[in-house]
Amino acid sequence: MTKAPDTKVLDAKAAHVKEYLGTPTDLKADAVKEVAIGLADTLADVFALYVKTKNFHWHMSGRHFRDYHLLLDEQSDQIFAMTDPLAERARKIGGTTLHSIGEISRRTQILDNDALYVTPEDMLAELRDDNLSLTKRLRKVHAICDDANDVATASLIENWIDETERRTWFLFEATRPAFGKNA
């Protein structure tokens, strides 16, 4: 049975973090905490999606190899470009962000795929669904930002939602079974 954490220890850790990592902000402390948690959860998803997209990029095969290989390379670059702004936004408002690969694996909603072989169609469909999942996460964090009156973070998230919807659209179109017919 796991012992409940000592509140004095948790308070001391929070005070230590605030003393050494706290950044001045006009946002309320509870809002900073909630936004920073949302950003860290999103960052975990972004890192997991980046690695999965690169995995599929590296292991692409088949008659559409060049097109899909380049598509996933472009998408992985765009996904990776989100990482630093996500982490730094949490720090700008006085929060903290991810510390380790272990923390990424505990926080992400994106499932691993370490199969030795995945068909190109299944790769694209899985990435399409993962991007949809990321869009949902981004919308959830946007709502937290709205409640916190954190317009700067909300603004960044709006751009990332647009980029994620574009990736989803491209992956959707690439996975259609026939022209003009939805799956």
N, C-alpha and C positions, 0 to 999 in steps of 0.2 A: 504494500500500500504506500502511495506517495504522500509524503508529509507536505502539508500546506506551507507555502513560503512565509517566512517571518515578515510581517509588515514593517518592522523597524529596519530590516535589511533592505527591503524594497525601497523604502523612503530614503535611506542613506544612499543607495545606488542612484536614485532619481536626482538627489541633491548633488551628487558627484558629477553626473552627466550635465546637469544644468550649470554647475560652476565651471566646468572645463569645455563644454560643447555648446552651451546655450548661446543663442543669437538673439539680439533684441528684435522684437516684433510687436505690432499693435494687436495681433490676433490673441484671443484668449487661450490660456494654457490648455484647456480641454480640447479646443479646436485644433491647436497645433498637434496635440497627441493623436487625435482622430485622423487628421489629414496625413500626418507622417506615417501612421499605420497603413492607411490606404495606399500611399505612394510606395511603401516598402512591399506590400502585397503585390501591387502592380509591377514593380520592378522585378520581383521574383518571377512573375509570369512572363515578363519581357525577356529575361535571361533564358528561361526554359524554352520559350518559343524561338529565340535566336539560335540556340544550340540545336533544336530539332530541325529548324529550317536549314541550317548549315549541314547537318547530318544528311538530310534528304538531298540537298544540293550535291554533296560529295558522292552519294550513292545512287544518283539518278541513272537510269538506263532506258533503252528503248528508242523507237523511231522518232520521238520528239525530244531526244536528249538535249540537243543544243538549246532549243527554246525554253524547256523547263529548267535546265541547268542555269541559264542566264536569268530567268525569272526569279528563281529562288535565291540566286546571288544578290540580285537587286533588292529583293524583299528582306533578306537577312541584313544587308547594309542599313536599310531603313529602320529595321527593328533595333539593331545595335545602337543606332544614333539616338534612340530614346533613353538609353541607360544613364548617361551622365546627367542630362537635364532632370531626370526623375530623382536621382539620388541628391543632386545639389539643391533641388527645390525643397526637399525635406530639411536639409541643413540650413538653407536661407531663412526658413521660418522658425528655426530653433529646435527642430526635431532631429532624430537620427535615422539612419537607413540600414541597409543590409550589411552584415559583417562577414559572411562566409557562404560557401557552397552549400553547407549543411542547412543554413537558414533559408537559402533559396529553395531547397528541396522540401523543407517543412511548410513553406508558405505558398508555393505555387499551386495553381489549379490545373496547369497544363501537364498532361500525362506524358511520361517518357515513352519513347519507342526505340528500343534497342534491338529490334529484330534484325536478323542477318540479311533478310531480303524483304523489301516492301515494293509492291508494284507501283509504277509511276502514278496511276490513277488513285490508288489508296493514299499515297504520299500527299497528293494535292488535296484530296478530300479531307484528310486529317488536318492539314494545315488550314484549310478553309474553316473547319469547325473550331480549331484553336484560335484563329483570328476572331471569329464570332464571339468566342468566350472572352477574349481580351477586350473586345468592344463592350461587352456587358460589364466587365470589371471597371473599365474606364468610366462608363456612365455612372456606376455606383459611387466611385470616388468623386466624380464631378458633383454629384448631389451632396456629398459631404462637404466639398469646397463651397458650394452655394450656401449651405447652412452656416458655414464658418465665415462667410463673407471674404473668402480667399479668392479674389477675382484673378490674380496672376496665375495661380495653379490651375484654376478652371479654364483659363484661356489656353494654356499649354495643352491641357487634356482635350480641348475641343479640336485642336490641330491633330493630335494623335488619334482621336476617334475617326477623323476624316481619312487619315492615312491607313488606318486599320480597315476601315470600310472599303477603301480602294483595293487593298490586298485581297480582302474577302471576295470582292467582285471579280477580280482577275482570276482567282483560284476557282470560283464558281463557274465562270465562263469556260475555263480549261477543263472542267470536269463534267460538262454537259454530255449526255449520251448521244444527242443528235442536235442538229441546228434547230433553233426555235423551240426546243422541247426542254422543259425543266425536269430535273430528276425527282 
